[in-house]
């Protein structure tokens, strides 16, 4: 079984917890794009782990792969490896020798960006050098002569990083395909979300890689016929970080209540996230382009005590009703058309089954299924592993 887990909104959908949940059921977890601009928070027995490079399957002792589609800052990765070692976890990982290196110059270039609202981790500049065919790959760190030729006076620092990572570096593409052929199950884990995808997102307010499910193929070297299932992670409301259009954004006390209840501050940056109502137009489109086979809803508990609850079912654009995602410049003009549902006041964080949920919460889940044309198979009602309802 090969599963892709993908965010269907603007990232921060709670993928960390969901990939941790599914990670128990697979043999291998592979990251296929992005770098340490991602942030996964996983709570285990009350202990919080914040990961940026390493797939959260690392916390379950799974074999974890950092795919060729990633960009990696060696120093930051080494620090993350040391962090989990110090917390009693031995990293069972392989880093693609074809993944690209984030250099200090990339961090410096990214620090100058004022418009897009990046995480300043050097991701965009590293991908720029990759596409311009002047990048340095992880495997290059092991060739001292080549590194001295390419980097001159700063080569020694990166040669040292290469030595420290050498036992982890390998041909991940061949390894993954051989493992699949031998019957091993794998979960492909993306960073960010669908609408931060370089092609399908709200360009130019996007990341620099393909965050959609298809990125799992290009970012690891696994053909699409080997993917069995795509799980779309859906936050029970909508958030985004940084600039860009956001039709259902709430700049009022309800938006602030969602932010406070959901602790909506970035794992990587600490920035407060913009919050708004659930946008079914966005998620339905994301389910289509990702080929989502089932939905996992996160943070349903955050909506407790909010009444009524609204869901965006369509947009009004220049006097016309539309149910698709337009170009970014038109998205700014979109007025959300809402359907209003009754909320619930009950604390649902201890719910174990659908029947434990208030009727209005169940109606809300069913409405998401109907509007997004995709079945819900998982509902998260809190940050802990045990706070998960399996449908």
C-alpha positions as CSV (number, residue, x, y, z in Angstrom):
1,X,0.0,0.0,0.0
2,X,1.3,3.4,-1.0
3,X,-0.4,6.4,0.5
4,X,0.1,10.1,-0.2
5,X,-0.9,12.6,2.5
6,X,-1.5,16.1,1.2
7,X,-2.8,19.4,2.6
8,X,-5.9,20.7,0.8
9,X,-5.7,24.3,1.9
10,X,-2.8,26.8,2.5
11,X,-0.8,24.5,4.7
12,X,-1.0,24.2,8.5
13,X,-3.9,21.7,8.2
14,X,-2.6,19.5,10.9
15,X,-0.7,17.1,8.7
16,X,1.9,16.3,11.4
17,X,-0.7,14.5,13.6
18,X,-2.4,12.8,10.7
19,X,0.9,11.5,9.1
20,X,1.9,10.4,12.6
21,X,-1.4,8.4,12.8
22,X,-1.0,6.8,9.4
23,X,2.7,6.3,10.1
24,X,1.9,3.6,12.5
25,X,0.4,1.5,9.7
26,X,3.2,1.7,7.1
27,X,6.8,0.6,6.9
28,X,8.3,3.7,5.4
29,X,7.6,7.4,5.4
30,X,9.0,9.7,2.7
31,X,9.1,13.5,2.4
32,X,8.9,14.5,-1.3
33,X,9.4,18.3,-1.4
34,X,10.1,21.5,0.6
35,X,12.6,22.0,3.3
36,X,12.6,23.4,6.8
37,X,10.0,25.9,5.8
38,X,7.7,23.1,6.9
39,X,6.7,22.6,10.5
40,X,5.1,19.5,11.9
41,X,4.0,19.4,15.5
42,X,3.3,16.0,17.1
43,X,2.2,15.4,20.7
44,X,3.1,12.0,22.1
45,X,2.2,11.2,25.7
46,X,2.0,14.9,26.5
47,X,5.5,15.5,25.0
48,X,5.6,17.9,22.0
49,X,8.0,17.4,19.1
50,X,8.4,20.0,16.4
51,X,10.0,18.7,13.2
52,X,11.0,20.6,10.1
53,X,13.0,18.3,7.9
54,X,12.4,14.8,9.3
55,X,9.1,13.0,8.6
56,X,7.1,12.5,11.7
57,X,7.2,8.8,11.2
58,X,10.7,9.1,12.7
59,X,8.9,9.2,16.1
60,X,7.5,5.8,15.5
61,X,10.8,4.3,14.6
62,X,9.9,4.0,10.9
63,X,12.4,4.1,8.1
64,X,12.2,7.7,6.8
65,X,13.3,9.0,3.5
66,X,14.2,12.6,2.6
67,X,13.4,12.6,-1.2
68,X,15.2,14.1,-4.2
69,X,12.5,16.8,-4.4
70,X,13.6,18.4,-1.1
71,X,16.0,21.3,-0.5
72,X,18.1,20.8,2.6
73,X,20.2,23.1,4.8
74,X,22.8,20.6,6.1
75,X,23.5,22.4,9.4
76,X,19.8,22.7,10.3
77,X,19.2,19.0,9.4
78,X,22.2,17.9,11.6
79,X,20.8,20.0,14.5
80,X,17.4,18.3,14.1
81,X,19.0,14.8,14.0
82,X,20.9,15.7,17.2
83,X,17.7,17.0,18.8
84,X,15.8,13.7,18.4
85,X,18.8,11.7,19.4
86,X,19.0,13.7,22.6
87,X,15.3,12.7,23.2
88,X,16.1,9.1,22.9
89,X,15.2,8.4,19.3
90,X,17.7,6.9,16.9
91,X,17.1,8.3,13.4
92,X,16.5,5.5,10.8
93,X,16.8,7.8,7.7
94,X,18.1,8.0,4.2
95,X,18.7,11.3,2.5
96,X,18.6,11.4,-1.3
97,X,21.9,12.2,-2.9
98,X,19.9,14.1,-5.5
99,X,18.2,16.5,-3.0
100,X,19.5,20.1,-3.3
101,X,21.6,21.9,-0.7
102,X,20.5,25.2,0.8
103,X,23.6,27.4,1.1
104,X,24.3,30.4,3.2
105,X,23.9,32.6,0.2
106,X,20.3,31.3,-0.2
107,X,19.5,32.3,3.3
108,X,20.9,35.8,2.7
109,X,18.9,36.2,-0.5
110,X,15.7,35.0,1.1
111,X,16.2,37.6,4.0
112,X,15.8,40.3,1.4
113,X,12.3,39.2,0.4
114,X,9.6,41.6,1.6
115,X,6.6,40.7,-0.6
116,X,5.8,37.1,-0.6
117,X,6.1,36.5,3.1
118,X,8.5,33.5,3.0
119,X,9.9,31.8,6.1
120,X,13.4,33.1,5.3
121,X,14.8,29.6,5.2
122,X,16.4,29.9,1.8
123,X,13.9,27.6,0.1
124,X,13.0,29.8,-2.9
125,X,16.6,30.8,-3.8
126,X,17.7,27.1,-3.5
127,X,15.0,26.0,-5.9
128,X,15.9,28.9,-8.2
129,X,19.5,27.6,-8.4
130,X,18.2,24.1,-9.0
131,X,16.0,25.2,-11.9
132,X,18.8,27.3,-13.3
133,X,21.0,24.2,-13.2
134,X,23.6,25.7,-10.9
135,X,22.6,24.0,-7.7
136,X,24.7,21.8,-5.4
137,X,23.2,18.4,-4.5
138,X,23.5,16.5,-1.2
139,X,25.7,13.8,-3.0
140,X,28.1,16.5,-4.1
141,X,29.0,17.2,-0.4
142,X,30.9,13.9,-0.4
143,X,33.2,14.9,-3.3
144,X,35.8,17.2,-1.7
145,X,37.5,18.2,-4.9
146,X,34.3,19.1,-6.5
147,X,33.2,21.1,-3.5
148,X,36.4,23.1,-3.4
149,X,36.0,23.8,-7.1
150,X,32.4,25.0,-6.7
151,X,32.6,26.8,-3.3
152,X,36.2,27.9,-2.9
153,X,36.9,29.3,0.6
154,X,33.6,28.1,2.2
155,X,33.9,24.6,0.8
156,X,35.4,23.2,4.0
157,X,32.3,23.9,6.0
158,X,30.1,22.0,3.6
159,X,32.6,19.2,3.3
160,X,32.4,18.8,7.1
161,X,28.6,18.7,6.8
162,X,29.0,16.0,4.2
163,X,31.1,13.9,6.5
164,X,28.6,14.2,9.3
165,X,25.7,13.1,7.1
166,X,27.6,10.6,4.9
167,X,26.1,7.5,6.7
168,X,22.6,8.7,5.8
169,X,23.1,9.7,2.2
170,X,22.1,7.3,-0.6
171,X,20.1,6.5,-3.7
172,X,16.6,6.9,-2.3
173,X,14.8,6.4,-5.6
174,X,16.2,2.9,-6.1
175,X,15.7,2.1,-2.5
176,X,12.0,3.2,-2.4
177,X,11.1,1.2,-5.5
178,X,12.8,-1.9,-4.3
179,X,11.0,-1.7,-1.0
180,X,7.7,-1.3,-2.8
181,X,8.5,-4.3,-5.0
182,X,9.2,-6.3,-1.9
183,X,5.8,-5.6,-0.5
184,X,6.6,-2.8,1.9
185,X,4.0,-0.1,2.6
186,X,4.9,3.6,2.2
187,X,3.4,6.9,3.1
188,X,4.5,10.0,1.1
189,X,4.4,13.2,3.2
190,X,4.2,16.6,1.6
191,X,4.9,20.0,3.2
192,X,2.6,23.0,3.1
193,X,-0.7,22.7,1.2
194,X,-2.3,22.6,-2.2
195,X,-2.7,26.4,-2.5
196,X,0.9,26.9,-1.9
197,X,1.8,24.8,-4.9
198,X,4.0,26.6,-7.4
199,X,1.6,25.6,-10.3
200,X,-1.8,25.2,-8.6
201,X,-1.6,27.7,-5.7
202,X,-2.5,31.3,-5.4
203,X,0.6,32.4,-7.4
204,X,2.8,34.3,-6.7
205,X,2.0,33.8,-3.0
206,X,3.1,30.2,-3.0
207,X,6.1,28.1,-2.2
208,X,8.7,27.0,-4.7
209,X,7.8,23.4,-5.3
210,X,4.9,21.1,-6.1
211,X,3.0,20.4,-2.9
212,X,0.2,18.5,-4.6
213,X,0.0,14.7,-4.6
214,X,1.7,14.5,-8.0
215,X,4.8,16.0,-6.4
216,X,5.2,12.6,-4.5
217,X,6.1,11.0,-7.9
218,X,8.6,13.6,-9.1
219,X,10.0,14.2,-5.6
220,X,10.8,10.5,-4.9
221,X,11.0,8.8,-8.3
222,X,8.0,6.6,-7.8
223,X,5.6,6.2,-10.7
224,X,2.0,7.2,-10.4
225,X,0.7,3.7,-10.9
226,X,2.3,2.7,-7.6
227,X,0.2,5.2,-5.6
228,X,-2.9,3.5,-4.1
229,X,-4.5,6.1,-2.0
230,X,-4.5,9.9,-1.5
231,X,-5.6,11.3,1.8
232,X,-6.6,15.0,1.9
233,X,-6.0,16.8,5.2
234,X,-8.8,19.4,5.8
235,X,-8.8,21.8,8.7
236,X,-12.3,22.3,10.0
237,X,-11.9,26.0,9.1
238,X,-9.4,27.9,7.0
239,X,-6.1,29.5,7.8
240,X,-3.2,30.9,5.9
241,X,0.1,32.7,6.7
242,X,1.5,35.6,4.8
243,X,0.1,37.6,1.9
244,X,-2.4,36.6,-0.8
245,X,-6.1,36.3,-1.3
246,X,-8.3,34.7,1.3
247,X,-12.0,35.0,0.5
248,X,-13.4,33.6,3.8
249,X,-11.0,35.5,6.1
250,X,-12.5,36.8,9.4
251,X,-11.1,40.1,10.7
252,X,-13.4,40.1,13.7
253,X,-13.9,38.6,17.2
254,X,-14.9,35.2,15.6
255,X,-11.7,35.1,13.7
256,X,-9.8,35.9,16.8
257,X,-11.6,33.3,18.8
258,X,-10.7,30.6,16.2
259,X,-7.1,31.8,16.3
260,X,-7.0,31.6,20.1
261,X,-8.9,28.3,20.4
262,X,-6.8,26.7,17.7
263,X,-3.5,28.2,18.8
264,X,-3.0,29.4,15.2
265,X,0.6,30.5,15.3
266,X,3.2,29.1,12.9
267,X,5.4,26.2,14.0
268,X,8.3,27.5,11.9
269,X,7.8,31.3,12.2
270,X,5.6,31.9,15.2
271,X,3.5,34.3,13.0
272,X,-0.2,34.5,13.8
273,X,-2.2,32.8,11.1
274,X,-5.1,34.5,9.3
275,X,-8.3,32.6,10.1
276,X,-11.6,32.2,8.4
277,X,-14.6,30.0,7.7
278,X,-14.3,26.7,5.9
279,X,-14.1,27.2,2.1
280,X,-15.6,24.3,0.2
281,X,-14.7,25.8,-3.1
282,X,-11.0,25.5,-2.3
283,X,-11.2,22.1,-0.8
284,X,-13.4,20.6,-3.5
285,X,-10.9,21.9,-6.2
286,X,-8.0,20.5,-4.1
287,X,-9.7,17.1,-3.9
288,X,-10.0,17.1,-7.7
289,X,-6.4,18.0,-8.6
290,X,-4.9,15.7,-6.0
291,X,-7.1,12.8,-6.7
292,X,-8.1,12.6,-3.1
293,X,-9.7,9.3,-2.2
294,X,-10.7,10.3,1.4
295,X,-10.6,13.3,3.8
296,X,-9.2,13.6,7.3
297,X,-10.7,16.6,9.1
298,X,-8.6,18.2,11.8
299,X,-9.2,20.6,14.7
300,X,-13.0,20.1,14.7
301,X,-12.8,20.8,18.5
302,X,-11.8,24.4,17.8
303,X,-15.3,25.2,16.6
304,X,-17.0,24.3,19.8
305,X,-18.7,27.3,21.3
306,X,-19.0,29.1,17.9
307,X,-22.6,29.6,16.8
308,X,-23.6,29.8,14.0
309,X,-21.0,28.2,11.8
310,X,-20.7,29.2,8.1
311,X,-19.4,27.3,5.1
312,X,-18.5,28.9,1.8
313,X,-20.2,27.0,-1.0
314,X,-19.5,29.3,-3.9
315,X,-18.1,32.7,-4.9
316,X,-19.6,35.8,-6.4
317,X,-17.2,37.3,-9.0
318,X,-18.2,40.4,-10.9
319,X,-21.9,39.6,-10.4
320,X,-21.6,35.9,-11.5
321,X,-21.8,32.9,-9.2
322,X,-18.8,30.6,-9.6
323,X,-17.9,27.3,-8.0
324,X,-14.3,27.0,-9.2
325,X,-11.0,28.6,-8.1
326,X,-10.1,31.6,-10.3
327,X,-6.8,33.2,-11.0
328,X,-5.2,35.0,-8.0
329,X,-6.1,38.5,-9.2
330,X,-9.7,37.5,-9.6
331,X,-9.7,35.7,-6.2
332,X,-9.2,39.1,-4.5
333,X,-12.6,40.1,-5.9
334,X,-14.5,37.0,-4.9
335,X,-17.2,37.4,-2.3
336,X,-17.9,34.2,-0.4
337,X,-21.5,32.8,-0.6
338,X,-22.2,31.1,2.7
339,X,-24.5,28.4,4.0
340,X,-25.1,28.8,7.7
341,X,-25.2,25.8,10.1
342,X,-26.0,25.6,13.8
343,X,-22.9,25.2,16.0
344,X,-22.4,23.2,19.2
345,X,-21.2,24.1,22.7
346,X,-20.1,20.7,24.0
347,X,-16.5,19.9,24.6
348,X,-15.7,17.2,22.0
349,X,-12.1,16.5,22.9
350,X,-12.9,13.2,24.5
351,X,-15.1,11.8,21.7
352,X,-14.0,8.4,20.5
353,X,-16.7,7.7,17.9
354,X,-19.0,9.7,15.6
355,X,-21.9,8.9,18.0
356,X,-20.0,10.7,20.8
357,X,-20.2,13.9,18.8
358,X,-23.1,16.4,19.1
359,X,-25.6,16.1,16.3
360,X,-24.7,19.5,14.9
361,X,-21.0,18.5,14.7
362,X,-22.0,15.3,12.7
363,X,-24.1,17.5,10.4
364,X,-21.1,19.7,9.8
365,X,-19.0,16.7,8.9
366,X,-21.6,15.4,6.5
367,X,-21.9,18.8,4.9
368,X,-18.2,18.9,4.2
369,X,-18.4,15.4,2.6
370,X,-21.3,16.5,0.4
371,X,-19.8,19.8,-0.7
372,X,-16.3,18.3,-1.3
373,X,-17.7,15.2,-3.0
374,X,-15.3,13.1,-0.9
375,X,-15.8,10.7,2.1
376,X,-14.4,11.6,5.5
377,X,-12.5,8.7,7.0
378,X,-10.8,10.5,10.0
379,X,-11.8,13.3,12.4
380,X,-9.3,14.8,14.8
381,X,-10.7,16.4,18.0
382,X,-7.5,17.4,19.7
383,X,-3.7,17.3,19.4
384,X,-3.1,14.0,21.1
385,X,-2.7,10.7,19.2
386,X,-5.7,9.2,21.0
387,X,-7.9,12.2,20.1
388,X,-8.8,10.7,16.7
389,X,-12.1,9.3,15.5
390,X,-11.8,6.7,12.8
391,X,-14.9,6.4,10.6
